[in-house]
């Protein structure tokens, strides 16, 4: 599982004895701590990398100003959603985050302390967010956007067949255990 940068995760990962493996570009943990690591992932990001939770995603809209932390960054559900890296740099949105309403100034803050400076009219959409991540936010700080993508009946039939086959496999395994 890959995660976006999150300072709280890094601190807590170290508490669990994890270390950053530069060559692999990932955190490494003792396998005996898997349950604790998954718990931390659910707490910070609302998902723990298991397939049964990975597919349950939503799109939400938020007022950017409500999620600015430290002037130059905005976070939602444990993810950095926007950053102004320098006073004269434009605000950069994370992958899957798009500006829906309002405008951001082309520059903001000082050289030492850049600022996003989002007005109350600035709304962003955060796509493909694990539904479980919403548990880390106040329910009145976001709006779930209905999924308006067209339904592919053939894809649904194929998924249904795959799931029914898997249920049959599970039933056979359970039958042998009783």
Secondary structure as UniProt FT lines:
FT   HELIX           7..15
FT   TURN            16..17
FT   STRAND          19..21
FT   TURN            22..25
FT   STRAND          26..28
FT   HELIX           31..33
FT   HELIX           34..45
FT   HELIX           51..54
FT   STRAND          57..63
FT   HELIX           64..67
FT   STRAND          68..69
FT   TURN            70..72
FT   STRAND          73..76
FT   TURN            77..78
FT   STRAND          79..83
FT   TURN            87..88
FT   STRAND          92..93
FT   TURN            95..96
FT   STRAND          97..101
FT   TURN            120..121
FT   STRAND          123..130
FT   HELIX           131..136
FT   HELIX           139..141
FT   STRAND          143..145
FT   HELIX           153..177
//
